[in-house]
Amino acid sequence: MSKKNTHVSETPATQMLRAHKVEFTEHPYDYVEHGGTGESARQLGLDEHAVVKTLVMQDQDARPLIVLMHGDRKVSTKNLARQIGAKSVEPCKPEVANRHSGYLVGGTSPFGTRKDMPVFIEESILALPRIAINGGRRGFLVQIDPQACVRLLGARPVQCALAE
């Protein structure tokens, strides 16, 4: 049976989106360990550039932050640190990211996180008409207007993308 039209049970992310009346569509897919955005884009027939990764990182004082990045790009942590006024930025270890977000790595959504964290979004994402972003569970993306990230999360635009 195709998973295309199956409803996925609520997550903290979808609860937050519904509570704020954000329109979204649900897109379940078969999660593949280390498959990344390339795998989800392939299964769902999406452009990987419009599939947005939610990355939990930390600054030099171990303060957590979230970076939203195109699926086909990497984060320049040097450029990011410079733009947000930090000495350095690095990815959190998976168990630390899980503690901060309340989500398993591979299923991290910027919506409905356990802790409030500053959110930074690659500026060019905001120019896209729609994005696919994790809905709070492995194997589950939601498509939304990228401006919802600014409205709901106060996401601040940055320019820190590197080609994969």
N, C-alpha and C positions, 0 to 999 in steps of 0.2 A: 504494500500500500504506500502510495506517495505521501510524504510528510508535508507537502506544500500547503494544504488547507487545514492542517490540524491545529487546534487551539492549544497553546502552551499554558500551563497553570501560572497563576500570578507570581511575580517576583517583586522584591522591593522596588525595582526599577519600573516595572509596568504599573505598580500601584501609584508611584510618584507621578508618572506621566498621566495616568487617568485622573488623579486628584487635581492636576493642573490643567486638565482638558486639552492635553497635547494629542493631536491626531497622530496615530502610528499604525503601521501594518506589521504583523508578526511573520517572521521567516525562519522556521525551524530547519535545521539541516543535520546531517550525521557528523557529529564532532569527531575529529581525527586529532589525536595527540600530536602536538607540534606541527599541525597542518596550517595554522595561522590564517590570516585573511585571504591568502591565495586559495586555500581549500574551500573556505566558505563562499568566496566569490565564484569559484568554479561551479560548486554544487548549486548555487542559487542563480547562476547566470548573470552576475553583477560585475561591474567594472571595479577592480580591486582598488582603484584610486578613490572610489566613493564608499568603500568599506573602511570605517574609521576604527582604529585601535584605541583602547583605553589603557594607558600605561601608568602604573603607580610608581612614582619616583620619590626621591628624597633629596633635600639640600644638605649642605655641609654639617648642619646641626641635627640631622636625621628627622627634620620636619617633612611630613609627607605632602605630596602634591600630585595632581593628575595632569597628564598630557594627552590630548586627543590628536592623533596623527593619521594621515592617509595610510591605508594598508600597504601601499607600494613604496613607502618612504620610511626612512629611519630618522631618529631625533638626534640632532647635533646637541649634545649636552652642554658643550662649551657655549654655543650661541644662546641656548635656552638660559643658562646661568647668567650670562651677561645681560639678557633682556629682562630678567626678573629680579636682578640685583642680588644674586646669590654668588658665593665664591665658587661653588661647584654643585652639580646635580648628577645623580646616578640612579639607575633602576634599583628598586627595593628587591630584596630576596623574596621569592614567592611566598614564604610563610609570613613575612612582614607585610607584604602587599595584601594577603588574605586578611590579616588582622585589621589593617586600616580600612579596607573596603567592605569586608564582610562577604566578599565573593571569592570563589576559587579562580586562580589564574587560568585564563582561557575562557572565563565566563564573567569577567569584570565589566560592569557597567558604570558610567560616571553618575548615573541616577540612583538615588536610594542607597548611598554608601553608608556604612556604619559610622564613620567619622566625617565631619565636614572638612574638606580639604580644598585649597585653592585649585581652580581648574584653568588650564591654559590650552588654547585650541590653535592649531596651525591655521594662520589667517586665510589661506586659500580654500580651506574646507567651507568657510562661510559663503563662498561664491557658488557652491554647488546647490542645485535645486533641492535635492534630497540626499540623505546619507543613510547608510546601514551601519548600525552601532549595536554593541552587545546589549541584549535585553535582560541580563542578570543571570544567565545560566549558560553553561557550555552547550554549543549547538543551537543557539537561539539569538537571532539578530532582529532588531526592529528598524523599520525605515521611518525617518522623521525629517522635518525641516531642520537644517543645521542651526538656524537661529534659536531653536528651542534650547540649545546648549547655553547660549548667552542669557536668554530670559530666565531659565530655571536655575542654572548653575553659576551665573555670573562669569562665565568663561571669558578669559582675556585673550585676545588675539596675539600670537607671537609668530616669528618667522625663524624656524629652526629645522626645517625639513632637509634631509639629504636623500639623494637617490639611493635606492636599495642596491 
